[in-house]
Amino acid sequence: QVQLVESGGGLVQHGGSLRLSCVVSGGTLTSYDRAWFRRAPGQERELVAAVTSNGRTTYLADSVKGRFTSSRNNAKNTMYLQMNSLKPEDTAVYYCALGGAGSFVTQQYAYWGQGTQVTVSS
């Protein structure tokens, strides 16, 4: 029912910027807690950003704080991750995710995007 389609990944040099998009269908974005995860090769999945459905509670990993911003456009049913001042250590596959109430706390999300590769060269 709920489907997430990601885009916006690519290759960028150190210090550059990318904006990831995640278009949601089959559900209303405002009804879900949302999150962005990333997984680097050989590494465990890392929570990058998360927001409750009402947008009142947010989380950013220390490693990206001050550089990344999560947002959404309710009219377009789309969530975004703006990534600035990118570093080689940001290289990973990035995933958007949605979950019901409580997902923000449990970090367990029911619906996932297909992933988009972000590669930052040094």
C-alpha positions in Angstrom: 0.0 0.0 0.0 2.5 2.6 1.1 5.4 3.1 -1.3 8.4 5.3 -1.0 10.5 6.3 -4.0 13.8 8.0 -3.5 15.9 10.2 -5.7 18.6 12.8 -5.6 21.7 10.8 -4.8 24.8 11.0 -6.8 28.5 11.8 -6.8 29.6 15.1 -5.2 33.0 16.5 -4.1 33.9 17.2 -0.6 32.1 20.3 0.6 29.3 20.0 -1.9 25.6 19.6 -1.4 22.8 17.2 -2.4 19.1 17.1 -1.7 17.4 13.8 -1.4 13.7 13.4 -2.1 11.3 10.7 -1.1 7.9 10.7 -2.7 5.2 8.8 -0.7 2.2 7.2 -2.3 -0.5 5.1 -0.8 -0.5 7.1 2.4 -0.5 10.6 3.8 2.9 11.7 4.9 1.6 13.7 7.8 0.2 10.5 9.4 3.7 9.0 9.9 6.8 9.4 11.8 9.6 9.8 9.3 13.3 9.1 9.2 16.4 9.0 7.1 18.9 6.2 7.5 22.2 5.5 5.8 24.4 2.4 5.5 28.0 2.5 4.4 29.7 -0.6 3.0 30.5 -2.9 5.8 28.8 -0.7 8.4 25.6 -1.0 10.3 22.7 1.1 9.5 22.8 4.5 11.1 19.9 6.8 11.9 20.6 10.2 10.4 17.4 12.2 11.0 14.0 11.6 12.4 10.8 13.6 12.9 7.5 12.8 14.5 4.4 13.0 12.4 3.4 16.4 13.8 6.9 17.7 13.2 7.3 18.8 16.8 10.1 16.4 17.8 13.2 16.1 15.7 16.5 14.2 15.8 19.7 14.7 13.9 22.8 12.5 14.4 25.7 14.4 15.9 27.8 13.5 12.9 25.5 15.5 10.6 24.2 18.2 12.9 24.6 21.6 11.4 25.0 20.2 7.9 21.9 18.2 7.2 18.3 19.3 7.5 15.1 17.2 7.1 11.9 18.7 5.9 8.7 17.8 4.1 6.2 19.2 1.7 2.8 18.0 2.7 1.1 19.1 -0.5 3.5 17.0 -2.5 3.6 14.2 0.0 7.3 14.3 -0.2 10.1 14.3 2.4 13.5 15.7 1.9 17.0 15.5 3.3 19.2 18.5 2.5 22.8 17.7 2.8 25.4 20.4 2.9 29.1 20.5 3.5 29.4 16.9 2.5 32.3 14.8 3.7 33.7 11.6 2.4 32.5 9.8 5.5 28.9 10.7 4.4 29.3 8.2 1.6 26.5 5.6 2.0 23.3 4.4 0.6 20.6 6.6 2.1 17.1 5.4 2.9 13.9 7.2 3.7 11.5 5.5 6.1 8.0 5.9 7.5 6.4 4.4 10.5 3.4 4.7 12.7 3.2 6.5 16.0 6.0 5.5 18.2 8.5 4.8 15.4 10.5 7.9 16.4 11.1 6.4 19.8 11.5 2.7 18.8 13.5 3.5 15.6 11.5 0.8 13.9 9.9 1.8 10.7 7.4 -0.1 8.6 8.0 1.4 5.2 11.2 2.0 3.4 12.5 3.6 0.2 14.7 1.7 -2.2 17.8 3.6 -1.2 19.8 6.1 -3.1 23.6 6.1 -3.4 25.5 9.2 -2.1 29.2 9.3 -2.9 31.4 12.1 -1.7 34.9 12.2 -3.2 37.9 13.6 -1.3 
